[in-house]
């Protein structure tokens, strides 16, 4: 019986169902925790990431086993991002009225994100390849991975940087908006989407429809702007 259970356990661990089950279960725990205590640190995605890392670390299960199922969830990242177009369409008039601030804002925000990495990287004497890997930290994962590969960065580091940036943005953006008294919903959404892509946009949607729509648009604009800046800047 023990051998049978061990065999079933190994089969489950090495199947895509393991990564899927663990991701869904931990995310549901995060949702329950967030409903109970509405705090930035209880953001469901952040809770899920921490719990998954703890579980894999404590059990010794390799990341490769988890990613067989995790990659299925990752495959829906692109379509999920595209769904944000619905909220943008509903705020189409607002987007038209603010097209110039949106374009200028994403261009400035993107070059600031790139510049901060270059300056801090050289200040702390980071390896050049590591700096290149961190440059796409503020864009959505599909664009960030392609850009990292083109620059010669390390994609695994890029993914980690994107995840950390998105979650950190979702955590502190509402506080910063209150701290600096940002009353304009367009400015708030633009800032969140430009600096913390999809994860931050989930928080922007909670703040309001306009914030969510502008943040969703900023994801694409910031991605394009980052690619263009990387093509013209002397990296």
Secondary structure as UniProt FT lines:
FT   HELIX           2..13
FT   HELIX           16..36
FT   HELIX           40..42
FT   HELIX           44..59
FT   HELIX           63..75
FT   HELIX           77..82
FT   TURN            83..84
FT   HELIX           85..90
FT   HELIX           92..97
FT   HELIX           99..123
FT   TURN            124..125
FT   HELIX           128..134
FT   HELIX           135..138
FT   HELIX           141..151
FT   HELIX           155..179
FT   TURN            180..181
FT   HELIX           185..207
FT   HELIX           209..232
//
